[in-house]
Amino acid sequence: RILECPSRRRLPRGKITIGPYAAACVPAGRRVPDDIFAERHRGELGKLVDQVLAAEAPIRVELLARRVGAYFGIGRVTDPLVAQIRSALDGRGRFGDEDGIVWRIDQDPAGVPPVRVAGSGPAARRDIADVPLCELAAAARLVVERAHAIAASELVRDCARLLGFARITEQVTERVALGVPEGETFDYVI
């Protein structure tokens, strides 16, 4: 199969941006775990959520919980932690169509997110499961527009490489393949 991006559906140049991925700088262990649930730390919790969203949105709510939880000395993401983070999102973030993906309040979940490329250090990497499908679709769109026509198997590989994944594992292949149909920008030609 060949995937083509028809010109009638092309976004204007510069619509999909590419930039580096960098995790939010949240210092670990500044509070004790119970503090995240204390009303007196609600403002501090909100500021941390804002900080992570500013650096990483759109972001999986579990990754947001992991980042904020680390500040409170929490090393494991649990259902109560995720619920607390969800409650702290009120007025700060919103969910789009993809389950569990949080966007900043000023971002449009129906829009095209930036493609964020992983770097070499741990703060510049994320697991493939943490890359939103809409971002994978945007990466696929970029790859197709640059190549004009590409075999489906090459598209998955090239998207993964664009995002900074050097090893194309089965997990990476499956996740990237899930994101390709999300873009609704490709015509499949046999």
Buried (B, 14 or more C-beta within 10 A) or exposed (E): EBBBBEEEEEBEEEEBEEEEBBBBEBEEEEBEBEBBBEEEBBEBBBEBBBBBBEBBBBBBBBBBBBBBBBBBBBEEBEEEBBEBBBEBBEEBBBBBEBEBBBBBEEBEBEEBBEBBBBEEEEEBBBEBEBBBBBBBBBBBBBBBBEBEEBEEEEBBBBBBBBBBBEEBEEEBBEBBBEBBBBBEBBEEEE
